Amino acid sequence: MLENCAKLSVVAFEPIEAELPIINPNKLSTDQKYLFNICKGISRGDISSSLSLRVTTANRILRLYVVAIEPLMELKTLPKYVIKVYSSSWFEI
């Protein structure tokens, strides 16, 4: 399912609260920008369907979360980890 999540449409999803740092986007790689933007969108509860799609696993997990009509518990747990732990530590480096 991760391989095909880029083809699915964004659906209504439950926001995941996150405290993301203030970052100059010009200092981020393309994948980092995508990760930051999708984390920001999920924390706000609003994702643009035109948000570019990347191939990293973390980004795919977040994309799969926002396209799942009825996400399983695992699909709620993984995005929480990506947003609260993985991305937060990634942007602090």
C-alpha positions as CSV (number, residue, x, y, z in Angstrom):
1,M,0.0,0.0,0.0
2,L,2.9,2.4,0.7
3,E,4.0,2.1,-3.0
4,N,0.6,3.3,-4.2
5,C,-0.3,5.9,-1.7
6,A,0.8,8.7,-4.0
7,K,-2.1,7.9,-6.3
8,L,-4.8,8.2,-3.7
9,S,-6.7,11.4,-2.9
10,V,-6.4,13.2,0.4
11,V,-9.4,12.5,2.7
12,A,-10.6,14.1,6.0
13,F,-8.2,13.0,8.7
14,E,-7.6,13.6,12.4
15,P,-4.9,16.2,13.0
16,I,-1.8,15.2,15.0
17,E,-0.6,17.9,17.3
18,A,3.1,18.8,16.8
19,E,5.5,21.5,17.7
20,L,7.7,22.1,14.7
21,P,10.7,24.4,14.7
22,I,10.8,27.6,12.7
23,I,13.0,26.8,9.7
24,N,14.3,28.6,6.7
25,P,12.9,26.4,3.9
26,N,15.8,27.5,1.6
27,K,18.2,25.5,3.8
28,L,16.2,22.2,3.3
29,S,16.5,19.6,0.7
30,T,13.5,18.7,-1.5
31,D,12.7,15.7,0.7
32,Q,13.1,17.7,3.9
33,K,10.8,20.4,2.6
34,Y,8.2,17.8,1.8
35,L,8.5,16.2,5.2
36,F,8.3,19.6,6.9
37,N,5.3,20.7,4.9
38,I,3.3,17.5,5.3
39,C,4.0,17.4,9.1
40,K,2.8,21.0,9.3
41,G,-0.3,20.2,7.2
42,I,-1.1,17.2,9.3
43,S,-0.7,19.1,12.5
44,R,-3.1,21.8,11.1
45,G,-5.5,19.2,9.7
46,D,-5.2,20.7,6.2
47,I,-3.1,19.1,3.4
48,S,-3.1,20.5,-0.1
49,S,-3.8,17.7,-2.6
50,S,-1.1,19.3,-4.8
51,L,1.6,18.8,-2.2
52,S,4.4,17.2,-4.1
53,L,4.9,13.5,-3.5
54,R,8.3,12.0,-2.5
55,V,9.5,8.4,-2.1
56,T,11.0,8.3,1.4
57,T,9.3,5.9,3.8
58,A,8.4,8.5,6.4
59,N,6.8,10.7,3.7
60,R,4.9,7.8,2.3
61,I,3.6,6.9,5.8
62,L,2.3,10.4,6.3
63,R,0.8,10.5,2.8
64,L,-0.9,7.1,3.4
65,Y,-2.3,8.6,6.7
66,V,-3.9,11.5,4.9
67,V,-5.5,9.4,2.2
68,A,-6.9,6.6,4.4
69,I,-10.6,6.8,4.8
70,E,-10.7,4.7,8.0
71,P,-7.0,4.3,9.2
72,L,-6.1,1.3,11.3
73,M,-4.5,1.9,14.7
74,E,-1.1,1.1,13.3
75,L,-1.7,3.8,10.6
76,K,-2.4,6.3,13.4
77,T,0.6,5.3,15.5
78,L,3.2,5.5,12.7
79,P,2.4,9.0,11.6
80,K,2.4,10.2,15.2
81,Y,5.9,8.8,15.6
82,V,7.1,10.4,12.4
83,I,5.7,13.8,13.3
84,K,6.5,13.8,17.0
85,V,9.8,12.0,17.1
86,Y,11.4,11.5,13.6
87,S,10.7,14.8,12.0
88,S,11.2,16.9,15.2
89,S,14.6,15.4,15.7
90,W,15.4,15.6,12.0
91,F,14.7,19.4,11.9
92,E,16.7,20.0,15.0
93,I,19.9,18.5,13.5
